[in-house]
Structures are given as structure tokens and as C-alpha cells.
């Protein structure tokens, strides 16, 4: 591990966290050899069925749901696995789960240590093996519930056999606590949920040895999860995953579920704000947190228990938030799921619909998660007009501009959650805009985590976002791939509703080093959006960025930059007097225009950058929507 990582992380810790880290290190050392090996977790007592109702729910699948399950299962049985924008090498249907499958990085072709003590593996740096996210993805065993659902629906013996083989292979390759699959609590928890779901769906058809192996894995997980919790600056979505895992594991193994039950109430209240916005400043991680809570809530209900009332209250608020913001995205997105076929392109909408469906509202489009929860609702059409989520720091406007349906998002929220704000981006006062459902001005996305290097830094930097930056410097200062040493504070200072609405917000991220505060006013004026940027303090040379979605073209026509798709103009940027640069996707230049539509993938996309002096009077950019050509 780079010593710089330790120093930067230590700077974000208070005395209580430092004491916790020292105790954690002592426990890690004490567990070496002493708590390892499957024999320590053997027991004759069978596991309890945690999700007894899910079998009948799967059997009630509609035609579209059935087709989706069948297609996903057949891909798995054919030896194909895709995740995080990558395809793993195809395996023979006769050897679906070789031992090396669990340690393989599909990008580098290298293997992570299979026999090393989990806490000796430096998964943050990677050591040239690639991004640990990829190898963790297969170790979550999330293909097994899909195979189980397929076996249940189609009476498929090959799927049952594949589950037996997969569990035997994983069990042999990953004894406690060896290998990277045991290195993080979130992975332990998600794997436990996958295994318990599989047993609930198809347990009566699995081999006796499979039940033994699952029971040993669950009992090892029951020991691991409370012993090494993610606390203090690490207590983000990882903590919710651990608590959800602890809760279902306790239900399955006869443990006491009450500590995890109480803990989920505390963490959901912290991590889903009162207006439904996710505290980590990313809708997809908010959806991941909500899905974990939903699964735990359903498990509690089936066991005749209940989670604290605040869990249901915040889940309901999250549904409202997601249906209001639509496809808007910002912050990190690693495509983490709890229960999925791998085809839910709009994950927050999927989770919100499943939450609503679990509360017995009308049935809508098919989805695996919603099927397990019982029902799904079709996403609610968001209301027209201006809406602000004050706690989350996000304003959304929907309406019509030049005959086009327009959706605009204005980010005036905090950087992220806790002292390290791990999944936030330096995007204060950034805008995004969609026209007729087509993204036009976009957040750049995530791309990669541990193996991202300079690209990880770029995609979460201020110059990558549709806001103002000074000298290419971010408003908040990075101190590692998931850490910040200085955090900008943003706030909404004025909001006016009505036909010609306006919003004004400011942030202090440039005050310390440049002596200025950035203020941005966004207002509707006819068929245009006016964006006025001011620097309060003294005049500075600045860059104002407009990142386009992939597939769009920007060209100078007269005094404007016209954005078009397939030759049809969509938007005209009326920029202030100054220098204008248009670029797209130079491979060795992250700042030349890139968008990451999903983890592990980056696409060239035109970036329009204005350079000039900004003072207290400010400069105004006009975003003029162009009416669609009549056919």
C-alpha cells in the first residue's frame, strides 16, 4: 500500500476512528490461522429459510419476466459472464466454474492471490492485477439466484447441477479467510444474500454437500461481518450492506437479528435523507442502499418481524425522489446490485418501482427484483415545473422549450458523505440537460475505480463537469481515489418559481486558494435557459465547460455553438466573448472530451470549453433550444 494513502486517510480520522483502526488491525492479526478454515464453521443444524415466499412469487412470473430469467440463465449455462462493461473469457458448459474463475481479472488476464490471508491483499493498489471490482463481481455469486429461478420455472436439471458445481468450486477455492473475496464486508454480505436466496428458491433440489457448504459459508460470514464492521469514515453504503447481511444471516443461522435490525434503522436514517435524496450524492448508490434495505425489510416481514419505522419512511421518500429526478445521474456508479438479471439499465427506477410494488400498488413492467418483492409499478411520470430537494441539494425543472420536452438538473449539494466523501464528485453548481428524453449536456460518469489512475481523477474533477473551474483546479481537492482533503460547501441562496423561474447558488471551493466564491444563477427566459456565472471577490480567468453526450456534434455557426444529432440541431450555446475550444476524445488527454456511460467504458464526446475573465458582474451563457424540424 502506498504510504501516501495511509497519510491522507489518517488526516481524515478523529481520535475515535484511530482507536477503532488500531483495534481492527489487532483483530485482523488475531484471526490469522486462529479463525481460518471451514472446520471451524461446521454444524449439524440446518439453515432456516429466510425468504420462504419468494418461491411462489417466482412461480407467478409473467411471460416477460419468465423470458428475461430464461435468457439470463442460458447465458450463464453457456459459460458467458458479463459485468462492468466487460466480458469474461467464455467457459465450456462442461467446465463452468474452474477454480481460477474466482480470481481472474478479465481485463488483464491476471489472477488475484487465491491463498493469501485476505487482509494481506492490497486490493486498493491492485499491483498490476487490475481493478478489484471485476474479481469481486463474480465472487458475489449473483448468477446463482438467476439459475435457481430458471430451474424453478423450467424444471431444469442442468441449472440445478450448475449451482451445485459453482458452490463446490467457490467453497474449495475460498476457505475462510483466504482470497480477496473475504477482504471486504460488503462482498461477504452480498454473497450471503445470494446464497440464501438460492436456497429459498431451489434448496430442496440441491445436493446434501451443497447445503453443508452453504451453511459453513453462512456461519463464517456470521463471524466475519460483526467482527470487522465498516465504521467512522468507512460507514457509507458498505455499512448498510454489512447490516443487511448480518440481519439475514442471523435469521438463517439462528442468531440474534436485533443488533442488525436496530443498526439498519440508524444507517438508513443517515444515508437516505428526509427528502429521499441519497446522502452519498449519487442516485445509483442511493438505489443500492435502498435495495439492501428493501431485501432486509422483506426478510423481516417473512419472519414475522419488522425493521424500525424510519426504514419504511425513508424508502418511501426515496421512491418519490427517484420518480422526480428521472434519468438524471451524478456522482459515482459502480453498477452494484443485490438481486438482478444484469439488464436493469435504469437501476434507481428499478429499485424505486420494486419498493412501490412491495407496498401493494399496481403491477407494471417486469423486473427480477420486483418479482421477488411481489409486484412492480410502472415509473410515475414526473410532474412538470420546478422542484428542489433541499436536503440533498438538487433542483429539477421539467417543462417545454421550443416545443421540446426539457429536463434540467442543477446540483447545489454537498460533495459527499462523511469525512472522505468517497463517492462524491467535485461537481458543485453543475448542470445537465435532456431534450425529448435525449441527454444533451451530461455528467461525465465514473469509468474506473482502483485501476483508473489519472482517469479516476479526471472523471470526478471539476473540469470534467458542466460548471466553472479556475486553472483546471477542482473545487474540492482529491487525496486519493476515494478521499478528499478539502471539500467545497455549496448552498442554494435564492429560488423563484413560476413560468420564468430562477435559481441561484454558490460554493466556497475556490475561496482559500483564489480568494473568490463562485455564484451561478440559472433562469428560464422564453425558449432558453440563461446561466450567469459570477466570481465574488476579484476577477479571475476561468473555464466554463459544456460536456455533450456521446453521438452529438458541436460546431460554430455564426455567433453560436450549435449542437446537433444526425444533422438535426438541438441546442445553441450562446457563449460570452472569449476563447472557445471544442474537442473530443484524444486518448492521451482526459480533458479532451470523454463520457463514461457505464463502469469500465469511456466514449469520446465533444466538450465545449469557454475561457475568459469572470468578475462580480459575471458572464452569461444562453442555452437556446431549437425546435424540431417538421416532417
C-alpha positions as CSV (number, residue, x, y, z in Angstrom):
1,X,0.0,0.0,0.0
2,X,1.2,3.5,-0.9
3,X,2.3,5.3,2.3
4,X,0.6,8.4,0.9
5,X,-2.8,6.6,1.0
6,X,-2.3,6.0,4.8
7,X,-1.2,9.5,5.4
8,X,-4.2,11.1,3.5
9,X,-6.7,8.7,5.2
10,X,-5.2,9.4,8.6
11,X,-5.7,13.1,8.1
12,X,-9.5,12.5,7.8
13,X,-9.7,10.5,11.1
14,X,-10.5,11.6,14.5
15,X,-9.3,10.0,17.7
16,X,-12.2,7.6,17.9
17,X,-11.5,6.3,14.4
18,X,-7.8,6.0,15.0
19,X,-8.6,3.9,18.1
20,X,-11.0,1.8,16.1
21,X,-8.5,1.2,13.3
22,X,-5.8,0.0,15.8
23,X,-8.3,-2.4,17.3
24,X,-9.4,-3.6,13.9
25,X,-5.7,-4.3,13.0
26,X,-5.3,-6.2,16.2
27,X,-8.4,-8.3,15.4
28,X,-7.1,-9.0,11.9
29,X,-3.9,-10.2,13.2
30,X,-5.6,-12.4,15.8
31,X,-7.8,-14.0,13.3
32,X,-4.9,-15.2,11.1
33,X,-4.9,-19.0,11.3
34,X,-6.9,-18.9,14.6
35,X,-10.2,-18.3,12.9
36,X,-9.5,-19.7,9.4
37,X,-10.6,-23.0,7.7
38,X,-14.0,-24.5,7.1
39,X,-13.9,-26.9,10.0
40,X,-14.4,-24.1,12.5
41,X,-17.8,-23.3,10.9
42,X,-19.3,-26.8,10.6
43,X,-22.6,-27.6,12.3
44,X,-25.3,-30.2,12.0
45,X,-28.1,-27.6,12.4
46,X,-29.8,-26.8,9.1
47,X,-30.2,-23.2,7.9
48,X,-33.6,-21.7,8.1
49,X,-35.4,-20.4,5.0
50,X,-35.1,-16.7,5.1
51,X,-37.3,-15.9,2.0
52,X,-40.0,-18.6,2.1
53,X,-42.4,-16.6,0.0
54,X,-40.0,-16.0,-2.9
55,X,-40.5,-19.4,-4.4
56,X,-44.2,-18.8,-5.1
57,X,-43.5,-15.3,-6.3
58,X,-41.1,-16.6,-8.9
59,X,-43.6,-19.2,-10.0
60,X,-46.1,-16.4,-10.6
61,X,-43.7,-14.7,-13.1
62,X,-45.4,-13.2,-16.1
63,X,-44.4,-14.0,-19.7
64,X,-41.8,-11.2,-20.0
65,X,-40.3,-11.9,-16.6
66,X,-40.0,-15.6,-17.5
67,X,-38.3,-14.8,-20.8
68,X,-35.8,-12.5,-19.1
69,X,-35.0,-15.1,-16.5
70,X,-34.6,-17.8,-19.1
71,X,-32.3,-15.7,-21.3
72,X,-30.1,-14.7,-18.4
73,X,-29.8,-18.3,-17.1
74,X,-29.0,-19.7,-20.5
75,X,-26.2,-17.2,-20.9
76,X,-24.7,-18.4,-17.7
77,X,-25.1,-22.1,-18.6
78,X,-23.4,-21.4,-21.9
79,X,-20.3,-20.1,-20.0
80,X,-20.8,-16.4,-20.6
81,X,-20.5,-13.8,-18.0
82,X,-20.6,-10.0,-18.5
83,X,-20.4,-7.3,-15.9
84,X,-19.0,-3.8,-15.5
85,X,-18.6,-3.3,-19.3
86,X,-16.5,-6.4,-19.7
87,X,-17.0,-10.0,-20.9
88,X,-15.1,-12.7,-19.2
89,X,-13.5,-15.4,-21.3
90,X,-16.1,-17.9,-22.3
91,X,-16.0,-21.2,-20.4
92,X,-17.0,-24.6,-21.6
93,X,-20.5,-25.6,-20.5
94,X,-18.8,-28.8,-19.3
95,X,-16.5,-26.8,-17.0
96,X,-18.4,-23.7,-16.0
97,X,-16.7,-22.9,-12.7
98,X,-13.0,-23.8,-12.7
99,X,-11.0,-22.8,-9.6
100,X,-9.3,-20.0,-11.4
101,X,-12.6,-18.3,-12.4
102,X,-12.9,-16.8,-8.9
103,X,-9.6,-15.0,-9.0
104,X,-9.4,-14.0,-12.7
105,X,-9.3,-10.3,-13.8
106,X,-11.0,-10.3,-17.3
107,X,-9.1,-7.1,-18.4
108,X,-5.5,-8.0,-17.5
109,X,-5.9,-11.8,-17.7
110,X,-4.1,-11.9,-14.4
111,X,-5.2,-13.6,-11.1
112,X,-5.6,-12.2,-7.7
113,X,-3.9,-14.2,-4.8
114,X,-6.1,-17.2,-4.1
115,X,-4.3,-18.5,-1.0
116,X,-3.2,-15.3,0.7
117,X,-4.8,-14.1,4.0
118,X,-7.5,-11.7,2.9
119,X,-6.1,-8.7,4.9
120,X,-2.6,-9.2,3.4
121,X,-4.0,-8.4,-0.1
122,X,-3.6,-4.8,-1.2
123,X,-6.8,-4.6,-3.3
124,X,-6.7,-0.8,-3.5
125,X,-3.4,-0.6,-5.4
126,X,-4.1,-3.7,-7.5
127,X,-0.4,-4.5,-8.1
128,X,-0.9,-4.7,-11.9
129,X,-3.7,-7.3,-11.5
130,X,-6.4,-4.9,-12.5
131,X,-9.5,-3.3,-10.8
132,X,-10.6,-5.5,-7.8
133,X,-14.2,-4.7,-8.8
134,X,-14.1,-7.3,-11.5
135,X,-13.0,-10.2,-9.4
136,X,-15.4,-9.2,-6.6
137,X,-18.3,-9.2,-9.1
138,X,-18.1,-13.0,-9.7
139,X,-17.5,-13.7,-6.0
140,X,-20.8,-12.2,-5.2
141,X,-22.4,-15.3,-6.7
142,X,-25.3,-13.3,-8.1
143,X,-25.7,-15.6,-11.0
144,X,-26.9,-18.3,-8.7
145,X,-30.4,-16.9,-7.8
146,X,-31.0,-16.4,-11.5
147,X,-30.1,-20.1,-12.2
148,X,-32.3,-21.1,-9.3
149,X,-35.3,-19.1,-10.6
150,X,-34.7,-20.7,-14.0
151,X,-34.6,-24.2,-12.5
152,X,-37.8,-23.5,-10.6
153,X,-39.7,-22.2,-13.7
154,X,-38.3,-24.7,-16.2
155,X,-37.6,-27.7,-14.1
156,X,-34.1,-27.6,-15.5
157,X,-31.7,-30.2,-14.0
158,X,-28.7,-28.6,-15.7
159,X,-29.2,-25.4,-13.8
160,X,-29.5,-27.3,-10.5
161,X,-26.3,-29.2,-11.3
162,X,-24.5,-25.9,-12.2
163,X,-25.5,-24.4,-8.8
164,X,-24.1,-27.5,-7.0
165,X,-20.8,-27.2,-9.0
166,X,-20.5,-23.5,-8.5
167,X,-20.9,-23.6,-4.8
168,X,-18.5,-26.6,-4.5
169,X,-15.9,-24.8,-6.6
170,X,-16.2,-21.5,-4.7
171,X,-16.1,-23.3,-1.4
172,X,-12.9,-25.1,-2.2
173,X,-11.2,-22.0,-3.7
174,X,-12.1,-19.6,-1.0
175,X,-11.7,-21.0,2.6
176,X,-12.1,-18.6,5.4
177,X,-10.4,-16.1,5.3
178,X,-8.2,-16.7,2.2
179,X,-8.5,-14.7,-1.0
180,X,-9.8,-11.3,-2.0
181,X,-13.4,-12.5,-1.8
182,X,-13.2,-12.2,2.0
183,X,-11.4,-8.8,2.0
184,X,-14.4,-6.6,2.4
185,X,-17.6,-6.8,4.3
186,X,-19.8,-5.7,1.5
187,X,-18.7,-8.7,-0.5
188,X,-19.3,-11.1,2.3
189,X,-22.8,-9.7,2.8
190,X,-23.8,-9.7,-0.9
191,X,-22.6,-13.3,-1.3
192,X,-24.6,-14.4,1.8
193,X,-27.8,-12.9,0.3
194,X,-27.2,-14.6,-3.0
195,X,-26.7,-18.0,-1.3
196,X,-29.7,-17.6,1.0
197,X,-31.9,-16.5,-2.0
198,X,-30.7,-19.6,-3.9
199,X,-31.6,-21.9,-1.1
200,X,-35.1,-20.3,-0.7
201,X,-35.8,-20.9,-4.4
202,X,-34.4,-24.3,-5.1
203,X,-32.9,-25.6,-1.8
204,X,-35.0,-28.9,-1.9
205,X,-33.2,-29.9,-5.1
206,X,-29.7,-29.2,-4.2
207,X,-27.2,-31.8,-3.0
208,X,-26.6,-32.5,0.7
209,X,-23.0,-31.4,0.3
210,X,-24.2,-28.2,-1.2
211,X,-26.3,-27.4,1.9
212,X,-23.3,-28.2,4.1
213,X,-21.1,-25.9,2.1
214,X,-23.6,-23.1,2.1
215,X,-24.2,-23.5,5.9
216,X,-20.4,-23.3,6.5
217,X,-20.2,-20.1,4.3
218,X,-23.1,-18.5,6.2
219,X,-21.6,-19.3,9.6
220,X,-18.2,-18.0,8.6
221,X,-20.0,-14.8,7.3
222,X,-21.8,-14.6,10.6
223,X,-18.5,-14.5,12.4
224,X,-16.8,-12.1,9.9
225,X,-19.4,-9.4,9.5
226,X,-19.8,-8.1,13.1
227,X,-16.0,-8.6,13.8
228,X,-14.8,-6.2,11.0
229,X,-17.5,-3.6,10.5
230,X,-17.1,-0.5,8.3
231,X,-17.3,2.3,10.8
232,X,-16.5,6.0,11.1
233,X,-15.2,7.3,7.7
234,X,-16.0,4.0,6.0
235,X,-19.6,3.8,7.3
236,X,-21.3,4.5,3.9
237,X,-23.2,2.1,1.8
238,X,-20.8,-0.6,2.9
239,X,-22.2,-0.4,6.4
240,X,-25.7,-0.9,5.1
241,X,-24.7,-3.9,3.1
242,X,-23.0,-5.4,6.2
243,X,-26.0,-4.8,8.4
244,X,-28.4,-6.3,5.8
245,X,-26.1,-9.3,5.5
246,X,-25.9,-9.7,9.3
247,X,-29.6,-9.5,9.6
248,X,-30.5,-12.2,7.0
249,X,-27.5,-14.4,8.2
250,X,-28.8,-14.2,11.8
251,X,-32.3,-15.2,10.6
252,X,-30.8,-18.1,8.7
253,X,-28.4,-19.4,11.4
254,X,-30.5,-18.9,14.5
255,X,-28.5,-15.9,15.7
256,X,-29.9,-12.7,17.2
257,X,-31.1,-10.3,14.5
258,X,-31.8,-7.4,16.8
259,X,-28.4,-5.6,16.6
260,X,-28.5,-5.5,12.8
261,X,-32.2,-4.7,12.9
262,X,-31.5,-1.6,15.1
263,X,-28.4,-0.7,13.1
264,X,-30.3,-0.7,9.8
265,X,-32.7,1.8,11.2
266,X,-29.9,4.1,12.3
267,X,-28.0,3.8,8.9
268,X,-31.0,4.2,6.6
269,X,-32.0,7.4,8.5
270,X,-28.4,8.7,8.0
271,X,-28.0,7.6,4.4
272,X,-31.4,8.4,2.8
273,X,-32.2,11.9,3.7
274,X,-35.6,13.1,4.8
275,X,-36.5,14.3,1.2
276,X,-35.4,10.9,-0.2
277,X,-32.1,12.1,-1.7
278,X,-29.1,9.8,-1.1
279,X,-26.5,11.3,1.3
280,X,-23.6,10.0,-0.8
281,X,-24.6,12.3,-3.6
282,X,-25.2,9.6,-6.2
283,X,-28.6,8.2,-7.2
284,X,-27.2,4.7,-8.0
285,X,-25.5,4.3,-4.6
286,X,-28.8,5.5,-3.1
287,X,-30.6,2.8,-5.0
288,X,-28.1,0.2,-3.8
289,X,-28.6,1.3,-0.2
290,X,-32.4,1.3,-0.7
291,X,-32.3,-2.2,-2.3
292,X,-30.4,-3.6,0.6
293,X,-32.9,-2.1,3.0
294,X,-35.8,-3.5,0.9
295,X,-34.4,-7.0,0.9
296,X,-33.9,-6.9,4.7
297,X,-37.4,-5.4,5.2
298,X,-38.9,-8.3,3.2
299,X,-36.9,-10.9,5.1
300,X,-38.1,-9.3,8.3
301,X,-41.7,-9.4,7.2
302,X,-41.5,-13.0,6.2
303,X,-40.1,-13.8,9.6
304,X,-42.9,-12.0,11.4
305,X,-40.6,-9.2,12.4
306,X,-40.2,-5.5,11.3
307,X,-37.5,-3.0,10.8
308,X,-37.6,0.4,12.6
309,X,-40.4,2.6,11.1
310,X,-37.8,5.1,9.8
311,X,-36.7,2.5,7.2
312,X,-40.1,2.4,5.6
313,X,-40.4,6.2,5.8
314,X,-37.1,6.8,4.1
315,X,-37.7,4.2,1.4
316,X,-41.0,5.9,0.5
317,X,-39.2,9.2,0.3
318,X,-36.5,7.6,-2.0
319,X,-39.3,6.4,-4.3
320,X,-40.6,9.9,-4.6
321,X,-37.0,11.3,-5.2
322,X,-36.2,8.8,-8.0
323,X,-39.5,9.2,-9.8
324,X,-39.0,13.0,-9.6
325,X,-35.4,13.1,-11.0
326,X,-35.9,10.6,-13.8
327,X,-32.7,9.5,-15.6
328,X,-30.5,12.3,-14.0
329,X,-27.2,10.8,-12.8
330,X,-24.3,12.3,-10.9
331,X,-21.5,11.0,-8.6
332,X,-20.0,7.5,-8.7
333,X,-21.8,4.5,-10.2
334,X,-20.1,1.0,-9.9
335,X,-23.3,-0.8,-11.0
336,X,-23.6,-2.6,-7.7
337,X,-26.7,-4.7,-7.3
338,X,-28.2,-7.0,-4.8
339,X,-30.6,-9.1,-6.9
340,X,-30.5,-8.6,-10.6
341,X,-30.6,-10.3,-14.1
342,X,-27.9,-7.8,-15.1
343,X,-30.3,-6.0,-17.5
344,X,-31.7,-3.2,-15.5
345,X,-30.4,-0.2,-17.4
346,X,-32.1,2.4,-15.1
347,X,-31.3,0.9,-11.7
348,X,-32.7,3.6,-9.5
349,X,-36.1,3.4,-11.3
350,X,-36.0,-0.4,-11.0
351,X,-35.4,-0.2,-7.2
352,X,-38.0,2.5,-6.7
353,X,-40.6,0.5,-8.7
354,X,-39.8,-2.6,-6.6
355,X,-40.2,-0.6,-3.3
356,X,-43.5,0.8,-4.5
357,X,-44.7,-2.6,-5.7
358,X,-43.8,-4.2,-2.3
359,X,-46.3,-1.8,-0.8
360,X,-49.1,-3.3,-2.9
361,X,-49.6,-0.8,-5.6
362,X,-50.4,-1.6,-9.2
363,X,-48.4,-4.1,-11.2
364,X,-46.2,-2.7,-14.0
365,X,-43.3,-3.7,-16.2
366,X,-41.3,-6.9,-15.5
367,X,-38.2,-6.9,-13.3
368,X,-36.5,-9.6,-11.3
369,X,-36.1,-7.6,-8.1
370,X,-39.8,-6.6,-8.2
371,X,-40.8,-10.2,-8.9
372,X,-39.1,-11.3,-5.7
373,X,-40.7,-8.4,-3.8
374,X,-44.1,-9.4,-5.2
375,X,-45.1,-6.6,-7.6
376,X,-43.8,-3.7,-9.6
377,X,-45.3,-0.4,-10.5
378,X,-44.5,1.4,-13.7
379,X,-42.4,4.6,-13.1
380,X,-44.6,7.6,-12.3
381,X,-44.5,10.3,-14.9
382,X,-42.6,13.2,-13.1
383,X,-44.5,16.4,-12.6
384,X,-43.9,19.5,-14.7
385,X,-42.3,22.5,-13.1
386,X,-39.5,23.3,-10.7
387,X,-38.8,21.1,-7.7
388,X,-36.0,21.4,-5.2
389,X,-34.7,18.7,-2.8
390,X,-33.3,20.9,-0.1
391,X,-31.6,18.3,2.0
392,X,-30.0,16.6,-1.0
393,X,-29.0,19.8,-2.7
394,X,-30.6,19.2,-6.1
395,X,-33.1,21.2,-8.2
396,X,-35.0,19.7,-11.1
397,X,-37.1,21.5,-13.7
398,X,-39.3,19.9,-16.3
399,X,-41.2,21.7,-19.0
400,X,-41.3,22.6,-22.6
401,X,-38.7,24.7,-24.6
402,X,-39.3,25.4,-28.3
403,X,-41.8,22.5,-28.4
404,X,-39.4,20.0,-26.9
405,X,-39.8,18.3,-23.5
406,X,-36.9,19.6,-21.4
407,X,-35.4,18.2,-18.2
408,X,-32.8,20.3,-16.4
409,X,-30.9,19.4,-13.2
410,X,-28.9,21.8,-11.1
411,X,-26.5,20.5,-8.4
412,X,-26.1,22.7,-5.3
413,X,-25.5,19.9,-2.8
414,X,-22.5,18.8,-0.7
415,X,-19.6,16.9,-2.1
416,X,-20.5,13.6,-0.4
417,X,-20.9,11.7,2.8
418,X,-18.6,11.6,5.9
419,X,-15.1,12.9,6.1
420,X,-13.8,11.2,3.0
421,X,-16.9,11.8,0.7
422,X,-15.8,8.6,-1.1
423,X,-18.3,8.6,-3.9
424,X,-18.8,12.3,-4.5
425,X,-17.6,14.3,-7.5
426,X,-16.4,17.9,-7.5
427,X,-19.5,19.0,-9.4
428,X,-20.9,21.9,-7.4
429,X,-23.2,24.1,-9.5
430,X,-23.1,21.7,-12.4
431,X,-26.0,21.4,-14.9
432,X,-27.4,18.6,-17.0
433,X,-30.0,18.9,-19.7
434,X,-32.1,16.4,-21.7
435,X,-34.4,17.2,-24.6
436,X,-37.2,14.9,-25.6
437,X,-35.6,12.3,-23.4
438,X,-32.3,12.5,-25.1
439,X,-29.3,13.5,-22.8
440,X,-27.6,16.6,-24.3
441,X,-25.5,18.2,-21.5
442,X,-24.3,15.4,-19.3
443,X,-22.4,14.4,-16.2
444,X,-19.3,12.6,-17.4
445,X,-19.8,9.4,-15.3
446,X,-17.3,7.2,-13.4
447,X,-15.3,4.9,-15.7
448,X,-13.0,3.1,-13.2
449,X,-12.1,2.9,-9.5
450,X,-8.8,1.4,-8.3
451,X,-7.2,0.9,-11.7
452,X,-8.4,4.2,-13.1
453,X,-5.3,6.2,-12.2
454,X,-5.4,9.7,-13.9
455,X,-8.8,8.7,-15.4
456,X,-10.3,8.2,-12.0
457,X,-9.1,11.7,-11.0
458,X,-10.4,13.2,-14.2
459,X,-13.9,11.8,-14.2
460,X,-14.6,13.2,-10.7
461,X,-12.8,16.5,-11.2
462,X,-14.5,19.9,-11.6
463,X,-13.1,20.4,-15.2
464,X,-15.0,17.3,-16.3
465,X,-18.4,18.7,-15.3
466,X,-20.7,21.4,-16.6
467,X,-19.6,24.1,-14.3
468,X,-16.9,26.7,-13.8
469,X,-13.3,25.9,-12.9
470,X,-10.2,28.0,-12.2
471,X,-6.8,27.0,-13.8
472,X,-8.1,23.4,-14.2
473,X,-8.2,23.1,-10.4
474,X,-11.1,21.2,-8.8
475,X,-13.3,23.0,-6.3
476,X,-12.6,20.2,-3.8
477,X,-9.1,18.7,-3.5
478,X,-8.5,15.0,-4.0
479,X,-6.4,12.9,-1.6
480,X,-6.8,9.5,-3.2
481,X,-9.3,7.6,-5.4
482,X,-11.9,7.7,-2.6
483,X,-10.8,10.6,-0.4
484,X,-10.8,14.4,-0.4
485,X,-8.6,16.7,1.6
486,X,-10.7,19.9,1.1
487,X,-14.4,20.0,0.4
488,X,-16.3,22.8,-1.2
489,X,-19.5,23.8,0.6
490,X,-22.4,24.7,-1.8
491,X,-25.8,26.2,-0.9
492,X,-28.9,27.4,-2.7
493,X,-29.3,31.1,-2.0
494,X,-32.4,32.0,-3.9
495,X,-35.2,30.3,-5.7
496,X,-38.1,31.8,-7.6
497,X,-40.9,29.7,-9.0
498,X,-43.3,30.4,-11.8
499,X,-43.2,30.5,-15.6
500,X,-39.9,32.2,-15.7
501,X,-38.3,30.6,-12.7
502,X,-34.8,31.2,-11.4
503,X,-32.3,29.5,-9.1
504,X,-29.1,31.0,-7.5
505,X,-26.5,29.0,-5.7
506,X,-22.8,29.5,-4.7
507,X,-19.9,27.5,-3.4
508,X,-16.7,28.4,-1.5
509,X,-14.3,25.8,-3.0
510,X,-12.1,28.5,-4.6
511,X,-12.1,30.9,-1.7
512,X,-9.0,29.6,0.1
513,X,-6.6,29.4,-2.9
514,X,-8.1,32.0,-5.2
515,X,-9.9,34.4,-2.9
516,X,-13.3,34.1,-4.8
517,X,-16.7,32.5,-4.4
518,X,-18.4,31.0,-7.4
519,X,-22.0,32.0,-7.8
520,X,-24.3,30.7,-10.6
521,X,-27.8,31.8,-11.5
522,X,-29.9,29.6,-13.7
523,X,-33.2,31.0,-15.1
524,X,-35.7,30.4,-17.8
525,X,-36.2,33.0,-20.4
526,X,-38.6,32.1,-23.2
527,X,-37.2,29.0,-25.1
528,X,-33.8,29.5,-23.5
529,X,-32.0,28.8,-20.2
530,X,-29.7,31.6,-19.1
531,X,-26.7,30.7,-17.0
532,X,-24.9,33.5,-15.3
533,X,-21.6,32.8,-13.6
534,X,-20.0,35.3,-11.2
535,X,-16.8,35.3,-9.2
536,X,-17.3,37.2,-5.9
537,X,-14.1,38.7,-4.6
538,X,-11.9,39.6,-7.6
539,X,-11.7,39.0,-11.4
540,X,-10.2,35.7,-12.5
541,X,-9.6,33.9,-15.8
542,X,-11.9,30.9,-15.8
543,X,-13.0,28.0,-17.8
544,X,-16.7,27.1,-18.2
545,X,-17.4,23.7,-19.6
546,X,-20.3,22.1,-21.5
547,X,-19.8,18.4,-21.9
548,X,-22.0,16.9,-24.6
549,X,-23.4,13.3,-24.6
550,X,-21.7,10.8,-27.0
551,X,-23.0,11.0,-30.5
552,X,-23.7,14.7,-30.5
553,X,-21.8,17.2,-32.7
554,X,-20.9,20.8,-31.8
555,X,-19.9,23.3,-34.5
556,X,-19.6,27.1,-34.6
557,X,-22.4,28.7,-36.7
558,X,-22.3,32.4,-36.6
559,X,-22.1,33.6,-33.0
560,X,-23.3,30.4,-31.5
561,X,-22.1,26.8,-31.0
562,X,-24.8,24.6,-32.4
563,X,-25.3,21.1,-31.0
564,X,-26.9,18.6,-33.3
565,X,-27.6,14.9,-33.7
566,X,-27.6,13.2,-37.2
567,X,-27.6,16.7,-38.8
568,X,-30.7,17.9,-36.8
569,X,-29.9,20.8,-34.4
570,X,-31.0,20.5,-30.8
571,X,-29.4,23.3,-28.9
572,X,-27.4,26.5,-29.5
573,X,-24.9,27.7,-27.0
574,X,-24.6,31.5,-26.9
575,X,-21.3,32.0,-25.2
576,X,-19.7,35.2,-23.8
577,X,-16.9,36.9,-25.6
578,X,-13.7,34.9,-25.1
579,X,-11.8,31.9,-26.3
580,X,-13.7,28.7,-27.3
581,X,-12.3,25.3,-27.6
582,X,-14.1,22.2,-28.9
583,X,-12.5,18.8,-28.5
584,X,-13.5,15.1,-28.3
585,X,-11.6,12.1,-27.1
586,X,-7.8,12.4,-27.5
587,X,-6.7,9.1,-25.9
588,X,-3.8,10.6,-24.0
589,X,-5.7,13.6,-22.8
590,X,-8.5,13.0,-20.3
591,X,-9.6,16.7,-20.6
592,X,-10.3,16.5,-24.3
593,X,-13.9,15.2,-24.0
594,X,-14.9,11.8,-22.6
595,X,-18.1,10.4,-21.1
596,X,-18.4,7.1,-19.3
597,X,-21.9,5.7,-19.8
598,X,-21.2,2.7,-17.5
599,X,-18.4,1.4,-15.4
600,X,-15.3,0.3,-17.3
601,X,-16.3,2.1,-20.6
602,X,-15.4,5.5,-21.8
603,X,-16.5,7.1,-25.0
604,X,-15.3,10.2,-26.8
605,X,-17.8,13.0,-26.6
606,X,-17.5,16.6,-27.7
607,X,-16.5,19.1,-24.9
608,X,-17.1,22.8,-25.4
609,X,-14.9,25.0,-23.2
610,X,-15.1,28.8,-22.9
611,X,-12.1,30.7,-21.5
612,X,-12.2,34.3,-20.3
613,X,-12.3,36.7,-17.4
614,X,-15.1,36.4,-14.9
615,X,-15.8,39.1,-12.3
616,X,-18.6,40.1,-9.9
617,X,-20.7,41.3,-12.8
618,X,-20.5,37.9,-14.3
619,X,-20.8,36.3,-17.8
620,X,-23.9,34.7,-19.2
621,X,-24.3,31.7,-21.4
622,X,-27.6,31.2,-23.3
623,X,-28.8,27.7,-23.8
624,X,-31.3,28.1,-26.6
625,X,-33.3,25.1,-27.5
626,X,-34.0,24.7,-31.2
627,X,-37.4,23.4,-32.3
628,X,-37.6,20.0,-34.0
629,X,-37.9,20.2,-37.8
630,X,-41.4,19.4,-39.1
631,X,-41.8,16.3,-41.2
